[in-house]
């Protein structure tokens, strides 16, 4: 799951009296959306939707599931993440969404001890006491959860506060948790920082996967990202795989796991019985 940064000088930083009618309308819409999100969190109208991440060599085998937060309005309809993620990124609500996703993911793992799950987080989570308390309490109560938990961090977020993340990652690794770098290859990458943080998994961004079997530019970009990840010692997962052609190309290029609608959409009613005990070799 990608988090979008709010641009500097955004509408939230301007004097409302100086806003254009369009800006005022957009602000009003955002306020309504934020209120709806806050209400969903308060009343716990939320779910995790799980999408399988399969082995490239044998897509019938599931390596792990990624959990995506789903917030519901008063009619139990999903509030599209694209409608609120940009607005909540730098707000308290963003931290509360991270807490909700982590708590739901850990509860699912406690009920289904055979599965392995990845949960999205951002750098802001590390310094947020309620989020840390949810994680540390669950690990204290059920230590085995660590070996089955993957924490996914957006590349842009990870590179903003490496000094905060590095000691946290080192501490959590001792409990068996592994870390995935989400949206790998989508932005400006600091090889030095990535080498120091030592992520176990690189999730190749979906923008590099689309039409990778047909377009030369896509092939070149994907090859470069895969090579960079492998050079850094990361296990490679490709996101947003939608066609057999893409899957075949990625498999031949050395990708270890595949994720996308070709293998199943995120669902709030996953069949965890389909999980096999074989695991990708990225730790845990």
C-alpha positions in Angstrom: 0.0 0.0 0.0 1.5 3.4 -1.0 1.1 6.5 1.1 1.1 9.8 -0.8 2.9 12.8 0.6 1.0 16.0 0.9 2.8 18.6 -1.2 4.3 21.7 0.5 2.1 24.7 0.4 -1.0 22.6 0.2 -4.5 24.0 0.8 -4.2 23.2 4.5 -1.4 25.7 4.9 -3.3 28.6 3.3 -5.6 31.2 4.8 -9.1 29.9 4.1 -10.3 33.4 3.3 -7.9 33.5 0.4 -9.0 30.2 -1.1 -10.6 30.0 -4.4 -14.2 28.6 -4.6 -12.7 25.4 -6.1 -10.2 25.1 -3.2 -12.9 25.8 -0.7 -15.1 23.0 -2.2 -12.2 20.6 -2.2 -11.4 21.4 1.4 -15.1 20.9 2.4 -15.0 17.5 0.6 -11.8 16.6 2.5 -13.4 17.6 5.8 -16.4 15.4 5.1 -14.1 12.5 4.2 -11.9 13.0 7.2 -15.0 13.0 9.4 -16.2 9.8 7.8 -12.8 8.1 8.4 -12.7 9.3 12.0 -16.2 7.9 12.6 -15.2 4.6 11.1 -12.2 4.3 13.4 -14.2 5.4 16.5 -16.9 2.9 15.8 -14.4 0.2 14.6 -16.1 -0.1 11.2 -13.0 -1.7 9.7 -11.7 -4.8 8.1 -8.5 -6.2 6.7 -8.6 -7.5 3.2 -6.0 -10.1 2.5 -4.3 -10.7 -0.9 -2.2 -13.7 -1.5 1.5 -13.4 -2.5 2.4 -16.6 -4.4 5.7 -18.3 -5.3 6.8 -17.4 -8.9 8.0 -20.9 -9.4 4.7 -22.4 -8.4 1.8 -19.9 -8.1 -0.4 -22.6 -6.4 1.7 -22.1 -3.3 1.1 -19.0 -1.1 4.2 -17.5 0.6 2.2 -15.0 2.6 -0.8 -12.7 2.6 -0.7 -8.9 2.6 -3.3 -7.2 4.7 -5.0 -4.0 3.4 -7.1 -1.8 5.7 -10.7 -1.3 4.7 -12.7 1.4 6.4 -16.5 1.3 6.1 -19.1 4.1 6.0 -22.4 4.0 7.8 -23.9 1.9 5.0 -21.1 -0.6 5.5 -19.6 0.4 2.1 -15.8 0.6 1.7 -14.4 4.1 1.8 -11.9 4.1 -1.1 -8.3 4.5 0.3 -7.5 6.9 -2.5 -10.2 9.3 -1.1 -8.5 9.7 2.2 -4.9 8.5 2.3 -3.3 11.7 1.0 -5.3 13.8 3.4 -4.5 11.7 6.5 -0.9 11.0 5.9 0.4 13.9 8.1 -2.5 13.8 10.6 -3.4 11.9 13.7 -5.9 9.8 11.7 -3.0 8.4 9.7 -1.4 7.0 12.9 -4.7 5.6 14.0 -5.2 3.8 10.7 -1.8 2.3 11.1 -2.8 1.1 14.6 -6.0 -0.4 13.3 -4.3 -2.3 10.5 -1.6 -3.7 12.9 -4.2 -4.7 15.5 -6.4 -6.4 13.0 -3.5 -8.2 11.4 -2.1 -9.5 14.7 -5.6 -10.7 15.8 -5.9 -12.6 12.5 -2.5 -14.2 13.0 -3.5 -15.2 16.5 -6.6 -17.0 15.2 -4.8 -18.5 12.3 -1.3 -19.5 13.6 -0.4 -21.3 10.3 -0.3 -18.2 8.1 2.3 -15.5 7.4 1.0 -11.9 7.0 2.5 -8.6 5.9 1.1 -5.4 7.4 1.8 -1.9 6.1 3.3 0.8 8.3 5.0 4.1 7.8 7.9 5.7 9.5 5.5 7.7 11.7 4.4 4.5 13.4 7.8 3.9 15.1 7.5 7.0 17.2 3.8 6.6 18.0 3.4 5.0 21.4 0.0 3.4 20.9 1.2 1.6 17.7 4.4 0.4 19.5 2.3 -0.8 22.5 0.0 -2.8 20.2 3.0 -4.6 18.6 5.0 -5.2 21.8 2.0 -6.4 23.8 1.1 -8.9 21.1 4.7 -10.2 20.8 4.8 -10.5 24.6 1.5 -12.5 24.7 2.2 -14.6 21.7 6.0 -14.6 20.9 5.5 -16.9 17.9 3.8 -14.0 16.0 7.2 -12.4 15.3 8.3 -15.2 13.0 5.1 -14.9 11.0 5.0 -11.1 10.7 6.3 -9.0 7.8 6.2 -5.2 8.2 6.0 -3.3 4.9 7.4 0.2 4.7 7.0 2.6 1.8 10.4 3.4 0.2 9.9 7.2 0.4 8.8 6.9 4.1 11.8 4.7 5.0 14.3 7.1 3.5 12.9 10.1 5.3 13.8 8.9 8.8 16.5 6.1 8.6 18.0 7.0 12.0 14.6 6.2 13.6 13.9 3.1 11.6 17.3 1.4 11.9 17.3 0.7 15.7 13.6 -0.3 15.6 14.3 -2.7 12.8 17.3 -4.2 14.6 15.2 -4.7 17.8 12.3 -6.3 15.9 14.5 -8.7 14.0 15.5 -10.2 17.3 11.8 -11.2 17.6 11.7 -12.8 14.2 10.1 -10.0 12.2 11.3 -9.3 8.7 10.9 -6.0 6.8 9.7 -5.4 3.2 10.5 -2.2 1.3 7.3 -1.3 -0.6 7.2 0.5 -3.9 10.8 -0.4 -4.6 12.1 1.3 -7.7 9.4 3.9 -7.9 11.3 6.9 -6.6 14.8 8.2 -5.8 16.7 5.5 -4.1 19.6 6.0 -1.7 21.7 2.8 -2.1 23.8 3.7 0.9 20.8 4.0 3.3 19.1 1.0 1.9 22.3 -1.1 2.4 22.5 0.2 6.0 18.9 -0.6 6.8 19.2 -4.1 5.3 15.6 -4.8 4.3 14.9 -8.5 3.7 12.3 -8.0 0.9 12.0 -5.6 -2.0 8.5 -5.3 -3.5 8.9 -4.0 -7.0 6.5 -1.2 -7.7 3.5 -2.0 -9.9 4.4 0.8 -12.3 7.5 -1.2 -13.3 5.5 -4.4 -13.8 2.7 -3.2 -16.1 3.4 -4.5 -19.7 6.9 -5.7 -18.6 6.7 -8.6 -21.1 5.8 -6.3 -24.1 7.5 -2.9 -23.7 11.3 -2.6 -23.9 11.4 0.4 -21.6 9.4 -1.5 -19.0 11.8 -4.5 -19.3 14.9 -2.3 -18.8 13.4 -0.5 -15.8 12.3 -3.8 -14.2 15.6 -5.5 -14.8 17.4 -2.6 -13.2 15.2 -2.7 -10.1 15.5 -6.4 -9.7 19.3 -6.3 -10.1 19.5 -3.5 -7.5 17.4 -5.4 -5.0 19.4 -8.6 -5.5 22.7 -6.7 -5.2 21.4 -5.4 -1.8 20.6 -9.0 -0.8 16.8 -8.6 -0.8 14.3 -11.2 -1.8 12.3 -9.9 -4.7 8.5 -9.7 -4.9 6.6 -8.1 -7.8 3.4 -6.3 -7.2 0.3 -5.6 -9.4 0.8 -8.6 -11.7 -2.2 -8.8 -13.9 -1.3 -11.0 -16.9 0.3 -14.4 -17.5 2.8 -12.7 -19.8 3.9 -10.4 -17.0 4.1 -13.3 -14.6 6.2 -15.4 -17.0 8.6 -12.6 -17.7 9.1 -11.8 -14.0 9.6 -15.4 -13.1 12.4 -15.7 -15.8 13.9 -12.5 -14.5 14.5 -14.0 -11.1 11.5 -12.6 -9.1 10.8 -14.9 -6.1 7.1 -14.1 -5.4 4.3 -12.5 -7.3 1.3 -10.5 -6.1 -1.7 -9.1 -8.1 -5.2 -9.7 -9.4 -3.9 -12.5 -11.6 -3.6 -14.6 -8.4 -6.5 -13.1 -6.5 -7.9 -9.8 -5.3 -7.8 -8.6 -1.7 -10.7 -10.1 0.1 -12.1 -9.8 3.6 -13.1 -13.5 3.5 -9.8 -15.2 2.6 -9.4 -19.0 2.5 -6.4 -19.3 4.9 -6.6 -23.1 4.4 -4.9 -22.5 1.1 -1.7 -21.4 2.8 1.1 -23.9 2.6 3.9 -24.2 5.1 6.7 -23.7 2.7 8.2 -20.2 3.1 10.3 -17.9 0.9 13.9 -17.8 2.1 14.0 -14.3 3.5 14.3 -15.0 7.2 11.9 -15.7 10.0 
